[in-house]
C-alpha cells in the first residue's frame, strides 16, 4: 500500500510544515523526513508514528526526537 502525505497550503501557497522544517537542525529534519517515508511505505504503521484523529478524516504524524515529540496533523 502506498500512502501520500499531503500538507495544508494556504490560498497564497504558504505551507507551515515546510517553514517549520526549514528552521530545524539537519539531524531533526532527517528524522522527521524518515518518519514521513516510513508512513508512506509501510502497509501497517504503528500508532507510535500515525494516529487517526477522532471525529475527522485527518491523521496525526508523531515524531519522537530526544526528549521531544513533534506532532503534525
N, C-alpha and C positions, 0 to 999 in steps of 0.2 A: 504494500500500500504506500502510495506517495502522497504526502501532505504538502500543502503550500502555506507558508506563513505570510500573512498579509498585514502590513502596518497601516494604521489610520493616517490619512493625509488630509490636511485642511483644504479649503477651497483654493488657497494660493500655493498648494503643493508642499506645505511645511510638514515634516514628519518628526515628531517629538522623540521617538525612539532612536532614529538616526542621529539627531542632535545630541541626545544623551550618550550614545555610543562614541561619537566623535570626541567627547570630552573625557573619556575614561582612559586609564593606562592601557598599554598594549596587552599585558597579560590578562586583564579583565575582559577586554574586547575579545580576545581569543577564546576565553572560557564561555562567554555569552554566545558567540557565534557557533561554538562547538555544540552547545545545548540546542540551538536552533536547528542545526544539521541533524542531530540525533532525533529530534522530534519529527523532522521531515522524512527520515528514512526508516525508523522503527515501525513495525506494524502495531505492537503493543507498547505504549510509552508508560513508564512508571509514574504514578501520581506525584512523586517527588519532583518531576520536571513539568508535568502538564496536568491541569485540573480544570474540568468544566465548571464554569460559574453558574450557580444555581439560578434558575429562572431566566436564563439568557441563552443566546446561541454562541456566546463568547467563551473562550478558554483563557486560562491564566498560565503563562510560562514562568517557571520558577528556576532561578539560578542561584546556587549557593557558592559563595566565594569567601573563603576565610571565615570570619565571624559574621558576615553579612548575607542577607537573602534579597535578591533582586526579583521583583515581580513585574511581568509585562502582560497587561490584559489584551 
